[in-house]
Amino acid sequence: MIKLPSQVAEYFPYDSVRPHQDEFITTVYNAVSSRRSVLIEGSNGLGKTISALSACLPVAIEKKLKILYVARTHRQHDRVIEELRAVFRKHQISGLSIRGRNEMCLNVFASRGAFDSKSLMEVCELLKAKSRCPYYTNVEERTYDYMQLQQQVASRPYMGSEIQRICKKKEVCPYELVKAGLSDVKVIALSYLYVFDPVIRTAFLKNLETELQKIILIVDEAHNLPETAISISGSTLSLFVMRAAEMEANRFGHKDIEEFAHFFRTEVEKITDKISREEIIPASNIIEIVQKQGNIARPREFFEHMHEAGAAIKKSLLADGKNPRSYVHAMSEFLLKWIDTVDDDSFINVASQYFNKENNKTAKLEIVALDPSKVTQPVFSSTYANVIMSGTLQPLEAFARITRLPESTVKFLVPSPFPKEHVFSAVCLGVTTSMEKRTPQMYRTMVERINEVVNSTPTNTGIFAASFQVLNALLAEGLENALLKPLFHERKGMTSKANEKMVQDFKACGDKGGAVFLGVQGGRTSEGVDFPGNQMNSVVVVGVPYAEPTPRVKAQIEYYDKRFPGLGREYGYILPAMKKASQAAGRPIRTLEDLGAIVFLDYRFSTSYCKSFLPSWITNGMKILPDKKDVLATEVSSFFRAQS
């Protein structure tokens, strides 16, 4: 018997609810219908996507609102459309999952140009203006066919990839079709940037023909939001860009800009030459250098002059059918932002040395944001209501304060739907990745414990290390030779494509005797990939992934301490690490039928402080195992035997 509000039951497409799913749905519906936001943690297997949609749809229909569902990956966006299709059998609700212009583009010149999204937009506008894009020309010439496509897109839920296939067949621009269809659809699944990047949001809302006040915003995997918001606000200027700007200015006859770019690069080289890795520098120092050594009395005026020159260079490149990337323009944008943030204590300025892809030493300047709420609060305070959800949000009060959610936000922890007997969790004493204890002997002990788990696991095992340093130390101490199953491991700088192929090969071993995957916590595999069934039976979390105490990490702690007295270290250092560990720990448990053994190889996870940041479905019944050989093997073997 489904216990849901009658308004929601109209839209919920299934005959039964999962354990505690009704609590999730009712909480969201009650909050949104009273125009309040809701911050809600619910574990995997709960059915959060359909729960959030069915709870928000009655309000969206009644109040004539749109639902924007933001998530990180295309797979998550398409999942929204899949669930919407189930709803469609009861109510004809339209929806779209959106991909970026660079992924939707069918024009060979544009798509092969390897343009960034901003450059592609400019190339696109030029091709349209000069009638050099047949896909856009067909939009204008085949009016009847195009209008029929628009009606088709607005008639039922469509994935971005499906629209691209339809448009390829009809030879019309998929991006234009999506843009034209936005105002007619009820639910749109899209990336964080469309909503939280102020520049992208302005253009997007214009195409949407609505305003934030008429939007219910659902944020999935919201534990990523603070980090995403901070990256949106930051900016980087490398020596490479400075050198390229100097050469570009010379090529286009801007002598004054060429001389400045050369001077500025030389000064940055002097500053960074004295730095071992990174250092915070006062923003005013750079302005002083520009004024005194560079003889530029009014820096802002000069940087605006650079900006105009850069814009002219882009137009000139476009006219020649070239990639309209201007390094002068990029450098000026960074320097203008430097001036704009000079007196803002929610930004710091960092100079650092690093090794590039060719392994050559180089340097850069960065504007680093410290306050995610500068990006999130303007959105959260403007929408009709927000549904903020993830499987790892605890403590909810900390998340609400860091992102500055409205005071009236409802906070709710949904009990785990997983049967207790399906999850084994344990912490091993006697091992740690604490810096002063990282000895060869410690890593050899960890290799032994990992081997105990692998040999006691029916099929696949995942291992997620605190960092690449820890990962490489495990390999150096003979992990691969100790294992009886094949090992797949992440490498620093690995391409997304190579990583995906490796993960697929690892997953395939689940039905062929099993294998071992070694990755890092906070990496693309430990957070962005699901391993249901035999794709991962057990997971070993090696060490607490605390960030290296760099100057920027210390600045983040100090900033939060000012905003939230006494909580700086917790908010800026502990919480990000525990979120990464929790995400890695949850990889094998993705559905209600999955079995998973979760092993923490670091005694610090046994402390009440660290445990308080882990999801309750992991800590309930967690065993603390002594520092003895074969105890772990016995426990893991017993768990899997009991379930067979």
PyMOL commands that set and color helices and strands:
alter all, ss='L'
color gray80, all
select helices_A, chain A and resi 6-9+21-33+48-63+74-88+101-104+108-112+117-129+134-141+143-153+160-170+174-184+192-196+198-208+212-214+222-233+239-251+255-273+283-292+299-319+327-340+373-380+396-403+420-422+435-437+440-456+468-476+479-482+496-511+524-528+533-535+551-563+568-585+603-606+608-611+616-619+631-643
alter helices_A, ss='H'
color red, helices_A
select strands_A, chain A and resi 38-41+66-70+95-97+187-190+215-219+235-238+278-280+347-355+361-369+385-390+410-413+423-428+461-465+487-489+516-520+538-542+596-601+623-625
alter strands_A, ss='S'
color yellow, strands_A
deselect
rebuild
show_as cartoon
